Amino acid sequence: MNEQQKIGALEAMLFAHADPVEAARLADALRVEPEEVVRLLKKLQKKLDEEESGMAILYFDPNRWQMATRPYYGEMVKRILDTRRNAPLSPAALEVLSVIAYNQPVSRSFIEQVRGVDSSSIVAKLLEKGLIEEAGRLDLPGKPIAFQVTDSFLRVFGLGSLADLPPLHGEAGDSELSETTDSTPDTAEDGEQLEWK
């Protein structure tokens, strides 16, 4: 691996790691000495500064490094992140959330079996929004990843816990259902899309 490839590897590792990481850990992953990593990081830092790149290499004492967006672009980055987080949930996303919330932990194949359509992109978007998370692997053939809802899901939907979810059809008597219907505010079941907050 030549020097340019090593710099590229450090850039990729810092980008993927996101948080500050010790030079020794980077050196271990790259299989070089920490001193060489520091030298290469300084070279990468200088290169990004000279190119006026949107990314910058930050140094934190003691000997930790991080890739971050350059402060100059902060306002634009904030706007795009806000746009992504405030995007309304589609009916399909609400459907996937319901399947997970009522049956968790569940695999993606279980979700797709219930819905009858591929749900991989919706699961990825819900992970990105922080409404669901990975919950280990299920004890099934192939050890599929299991998903469950997060505390953010509970906050967004105004729930104290999963026990506060409305009962499914057939889980409650007619009188209980009518009481729930009378006291529950309008939700996405009425056709409106819920906003991510």
C-alpha positions in Angstrom: 0.0 0.0 0.0 1.5 3.3 -1.1 1.3 6.6 0.9 -1.7 7.9 -1.1 -3.6 4.7 -0.4 -2.8 4.9 3.3 -4.1 8.5 3.4 -7.2 7.3 1.5 -7.7 4.5 4.0 -7.4 6.9 7.0 -9.9 9.3 5.3 -12.4 6.3 4.9 -11.9 5.1 8.4 -12.4 8.6 9.9 -15.5 9.2 7.8 -17.0 5.8 8.7 -16.2 6.2 12.5 -17.7 9.7 12.8 -16.5 10.1 16.4 -13.0 11.1 17.5 -10.7 8.1 17.3 -7.2 7.5 18.8 -4.2 7.5 16.4 -3.2 4.2 18.0 -6.4 2.5 16.9 -6.1 3.9 13.4 -2.5 2.7 13.3 -3.6 -0.8 14.4 -6.2 -1.0 11.7 -3.7 0.3 9.1 -0.9 -1.9 10.4 1.6 0.9 10.7 3.2 2.8 13.6 1.1 5.6 15.3 3.8 8.2 14.4 3.3 7.4 10.7 -0.5 7.8 11.2 -0.1 11.2 12.7 2.2 12.3 9.9 -0.3 11.1 7.3 -3.3 12.7 9.1 -1.5 16.0 9.1 -0.9 15.6 5.4 -4.6 14.8 4.8 -5.6 17.7 7.1 -3.4 20.1 5.0 -4.8 18.7 1.7 -8.4 19.2 2.7 -7.6 22.7 3.9 -5.9 23.7 0.7 -8.8 22.3 -1.4 -11.3 24.2 0.8 -13.1 20.8 1.1 -16.4 20.6 2.9 -14.7 18.2 5.2 -12.0 18.9 7.8 -9.7 16.8 10.0 -9.9 17.9 13.7 -7.4 17.1 16.4 -8.4 16.5 20.0 -6.0 16.1 22.9 -4.7 13.5 23.6 -3.9 12.3 20.1 -7.5 11.7 18.9 -8.7 12.6 15.4 -12.0 13.2 13.8 -13.4 14.0 10.3 -16.1 16.7 10.5 -17.9 19.1 8.2 -16.2 22.5 8.0 -17.9 25.1 10.1 -18.3 27.4 7.1 -20.9 24.9 5.7 -22.6 24.3 9.0 -25.8 26.2 8.3 -26.4 24.4 5.0 -25.7 21.0 6.6 -28.2 21.8 9.4 -30.8 22.7 6.8 -30.4 19.4 4.9 -30.5 17.4 8.1 -33.6 19.3 9.3 -35.3 18.6 5.9 -34.5 14.9 6.2 -35.8 14.6 9.8 -38.9 16.6 9.2 -40.0 14.6 6.1 -43.5 13.1 6.8 -43.9 9.4 7.2 -45.5 7.7 4.3 -48.4 5.2 4.9 -46.0 2.4 4.0 -43.6 3.6 6.7 -46.4 3.7 9.2 -47.4 0.2 8.2 -43.9 -1.1 8.8 -43.7 0.7 12.2 -46.9 -0.9 13.2 -45.7 -4.4 12.2 -42.5 -3.9 14.3 -44.2 -2.3 17.3 -46.8 -5.0 17.7 -44.6 -8.0 17.0 -41.0 -7.0 18.0 -38.4 -8.1 17.8 -38.9 -9.1 14.1 -36.8 -9.8 11.1 -37.1 -7.9 7.8 -38.5 -11.1 6.2 -41.3 -11.2 8.8 -42.2 -7.6 7.9 -42.2 -8.4 4.2 -44.3 -11.5 4.8 -46.9 -9.5 6.7 -47.0 -6.7 4.1 -46.5 -8.8 1.0 -43.9 -6.4 -0.5 -40.2 -5.6 -0.2 -39.6 -3.4 2.7 -35.8 -3.0 2.8 -35.8 0.7 1.8 -38.4 1.6 4.3 -36.6 -0.2 7.1 -33.4 1.6 6.1 -35.2 5.0 6.3 -36.8 4.2 9.6 -33.3 3.3 11.0 -32.0 6.6 9.6 -34.7 8.5 11.4 -34.0 6.7 14.6 -37.5 5.3 14.9 -36.3 1.7 14.9 -33.1 0.0 15.8 -31.3 -3.4 15.5 -32.0 -5.7 18.4 -29.5 -8.5 17.9 -30.1 -11.6 15.8 -33.0 -14.0 16.0 -32.5 -17.7 16.8 -33.7 -18.7 13.3 -31.9 -20.2 10.3 -29.5 -17.6 8.9 -29.6 -15.7 12.2 -31.5 -12.7 10.7 -31.2 -9.2 12.2 -34.1 -8.4 14.5 -35.6 -4.9 14.6 -37.5 -3.1 17.4 -38.9 0.4 17.9 -36.9 3.0 19.8 -37.6 5.5 22.6 -37.8 8.1 19.8 -40.7 6.2 18.3 -42.5 6.3 21.7 -41.9 10.1 22.0 -43.0 10.9 18.4 -46.2 9.0 18.9 -46.8 10.2 22.4 -46.6 6.8 24.1 -45.2 6.0 27.5 -44.5 2.4 26.6 -45.6 -0.2 24.1 -48.4 -1.1 26.5 -50.0 2.2 25.5 -50.4 1.1 21.8 -54.1 0.8 20.8 -55.4 -2.7 20.9 -55.5 -4.7 17.6 -58.8 -5.8 16.2 -60.2 -8.6 18.3 -57.9 -7.9 21.3 -60.6 -5.8 23.1 -64.3 -6.0 23.5 -66.7 -3.8 21.6 -67.2 -1.5 24.6 -63.5 -1.0 25.1 -63.1 -0.3 21.4 -65.8 2.4 21.5 -64.3 4.0 24.5 -60.9 4.1 22.8 -62.4 5.5 19.6 -64.2 8.3 21.5 -61.1 9.4 23.5 -58.3 8.9 20.9 -57.3 12.0 18.9 -57.1 11.7 15.1 -54.1 9.8 13.9 -52.6 8.7 10.7 -55.4 6.1 10.4 -57.6 9.0 9.2 -55.3 9.5 6.2 -53.0 12.3 7.5 -49.3 11.9 7.5 -47.5 12.2 10.8 -44.6 14.7 11.0 -41.2 13.6 12.4 -40.4 15.9 15.3 
